[in-house]
Amino acid sequence: MNAPTNTVALHRPTAAIKERPDATWPLADVMALFELPFNDLMFRAQQAHRTHFPDGDVELATLLSIKTGGCEEDCGYCPQAARYDTGVEAKKILDIDTVLDAARQAKANGATRFCMGAAWRSPKERDMDKVEEMVREVKALGMETCATLGMLEEGQAEQLKNAGLDFYNHNIDTAPDFYNNVISTREYQDRLDTLGRVRNAGLKVCCGGIVGMGETREQRAGLLAQLANLNPYPESVPVNHLVQVEGTPLHGLDPLDPLEFVRTIAVARIIMPEARVRLSAGRRQLGEAVQAMCFMAGANSIFYGDKLLTTGNPEAEDDRALLAKLGLKTRSATLESAPKEACGC
């Protein structure tokens, strides 16, 4: 089952997703997938994966923090929030040469996507000029471009689109009914409003969430149902495994069972079959065996490099070694120097 792709309208969340008559994937149906025997779930995920990605390639994306720390939000997982004592210092936005050096290195290492992230609640107009220049120059290198800058106001998505941005990342983080346990400084609807502006500007959407924040299985299903019922669903779905950082409110939680994480990847693949499902934060803690199961479950994109904003990520050489061990090929860089279209974040 696949969400329709001929409209950019976004479904609005309600307290109980399963009561929505317009849901392509009602919560009960997503829960039924989670509760399948593990091998049956993996088999269904592999079927969906091979049908929609017959080449079986893995996309490599690199994420650079262009503005680190000092964020005014209170996201309970985030070491960049100014109110938490995590050892992350607030820094000014990087200069264009530093960003381009990082992008060139990422491309040389095989990455096809370059994502620029900033610890802002939302970008100010004085910031937009700098970000637009970064987007133009990275695009000129022949890479797909992605940005994650917080909430966007009217007109800002169009500015980024005109600069050459391919994707905008804005995660919904978790299920609607768990959201207030994690964040209080912005509403769930704020996130959907930004996604609507991104779609209306003609940008592709990178949108996922974080698991292991103390949510139930039903709430993990609720997160995926919300994503799958976006109309259309995101082209890219990053699934983050909570990286617990000392000083943040979510530090000290019992870790999520690794097989439950694999189940989450498999369900995402089944209900969003044409999306790039990305292994994002937390891969270091999973280890090679669990990552291998995630690839079998339908993950076909990874963040690639030594750091994800402020937390560690498996080294590029280790990633290449793992992919070689599994016989997985990487997505080819087929873009021209000034690409017109791109796909995947």
WOFEN-V706655 format. One line per field, one symbol per residue. ss: DSSP state (H for helix, E for strand, L for the rest). burial: # if it has 16 or more other C-alpha atoms within 10 Angstrom, else .. A space follows every 50 residues. Layout:
# WOFEN-V706655
ss: ???
burial: ???
This chain:
# WOFEN-V706655
ss: LLLLLLLLLLLLLLLLHHHLLLLLLLHHHHHHHHLLLHHHHHHHHHHHHH HHLLLLLEEEEEEEEEELLLELLLLLLLLLELLLLLLLLLLLLLLHHHHH HHHHHHHHLLLLEEEEEELLLELLHHHHHHHHHHHHHHHHLLLEEEEELL ELLLLHHHHHHHHLLLEEELLLELLLLLHHHLLLLLLHHHHHHHHHHHHH LLLEEELLEEELLLLLHHHHHHHHHHHHLLLLLLLEEEEEELLLLLLLLL LLLLLLLHHHHHHHHHHHHHHLLLLEEEELLLHHHHHHHHHHHHHHLLLL EEELLLEELLEELLLHHHHHHHHHHHLLLELLLLLLLLLLLLLLL
burial: ..#....#.##.#...##.#..######.##.##......##.######. ..#..#.##############.##########.#.#......##.#..## .###.##.############..#.......##.################# ##...######.#################..##....#..#########. #.#############.#.###########################.#### .......#.###########################...########### #########..###.#..##.##....#.##.#.#..##..#.##
